[in-house]
Amino acid sequence: MSFYRTALPQLHDRLFLTDGGMETYLIFQQGVMLPDFASFHLLHTPEGEETVRAYFRAYADIARRHGTGLVLDTPTWRAHGDWGTRHGLDAADLAGINRRAVSLLEELRAEFAPVPVVISGCLGPRGDGYVPDAMMTVRHAEAYHQPQIDALASTAADMLTAMTLNYVEEAIGMAHAARRAGMPLAISFTVETNGKLPTGQSLGSAIRVVDGATSGYPAYYLVNCAHPTHFAHLLDPQEHWVRRIRGIRANASCRSHAELNDAPDLDAGDPAALAASYAELRRHLPQLTVLGGCCGTDHRHVEAIAAAVAA
């Protein structure tokens, strides 16, 4: 049963943590094979599911210690059309994977009580998260993402979060599909080192365009898969589009997307410095209630973020 679909608690003042960069942590630090960063492979075996449980338990412990809530995203960033086909999965297989991902997080929500846990169905881009390839029209994006969104809407998921989007037409199409399914949706854009989307569009313009095309349907926006030094200077609290941002899931590294793609190792950055940048952001933007990590981050970074923001 969905707990929060009609009233997302992170839209108020309480802090909600997320996890860090699941895929980079499991691949580089735990030696788990995740082809194409497709963490849904973990749902194919009992051992893989136990890996997911152990991974999220570390974040539940942090939330307990700091008195925060949790937004847990399903490992379904790649569990849709084109990526499923690459791994020999048809539409029925993908629907089953999305449903199982939510039921696993339902089990963890019961285990983590009384920590409030929002279950978010994670959506990813049709193409590469760093490169705006496979670009679609709004209509095509809506049709492409509708099957995954419908599968998640049939579960106890409280909301959807579209992560690492890099052009507005896909974001708008996802918002239309989410509205059709009756699901709250958060949109998370990624930016380059200059603070702009990989298309060259400014973050502010992208948020304004999506809001304008969808009558403000997204519940809120996030920035993910970029370091705060790439975008923090753009977040003027007087701007309406900035006030629509409620979440940050930053990379550990200051490297560009191209540099990260070419790097043979993991850049875990400096957890304390990253946490300090989050605390500074939240001082200026108190609406930031959803804080976690992306590539290169793990429980150490999120622990540091929780401590710095609480302080």
QUICORPE-V896755 format. One line per field, one symbol per residue. ss: DSSP state (H for helix, E for strand, C for the rest). psi: psi as a letter, one per 40 degrees, with the letter a starting at -180 (. if undefined). burial: 1 if it has 24 or more other ideal C-beta (glycine too) atoms within 12 Angstrom, else 0. A space follows every 10 residues. Layout:
ss = ???
psi = ???
burial = ???
//
This chain:
ss = CCCCCCCCHH HCCCCEECCC CHHHHHHHHC CCCCHHHCHH HHHHCHHHHH HHHHHHHHHH HHHHHHCCEE EEECCCCCCC HHHHHHCCCC HHHHHHHHHH HHHHHHHHHH HHCCCCEEEE EEECCCCCCC CCCCCCCHHH HHHHHHHHHH HHHCCCCCEE EEEEECCHHH HHHHHHHHHH HCCCEEEEEC CCCCCECCCC CEHHHHHHHH HHHHCCCCCE EEEECCCHHH HHHHCCCCCH HHHCEEEEEE CCCCCCHHHH HHCCCCCCCC HHHHHHHHHH HHHHCCCCCE EEECCCCCHH HHHHHHHHHH C
psi = hhdedeghde eaeihhiaab gdddddddde fhhghffgee ddeeiddddd dddddddddd dddddefiah hhhiffdegi cdddddffha dddddddddd dddddddddd deiehhhhhh hhiiidahdd hgifhiiddd ddddeddddd dddeaehdii hhifieiddd dddddddddd efhihhhhii iaeeeiieee iidddddddd ddeeffdhdi iihifiided edeegheehd ddeeheihgi idieiidddd deheihheah dddddddddd ddddgeegeh haiaheiadd dddddddddd .
burial = 0101100111 1001111111 1111111100 0101011111 1111000110 1111110111 0110010111 1111111111 1111000010 0011111111 1111110110 0100111111 1111111111 0100110100 1101111111 1110111111 1111111111 1111111110 1011111111 1100111110 1011011111 1011001111 1111111111 1101100000 1101111111 1111111001 0000011110 1001111110 1100101111 1111111111 1111111110 0
//
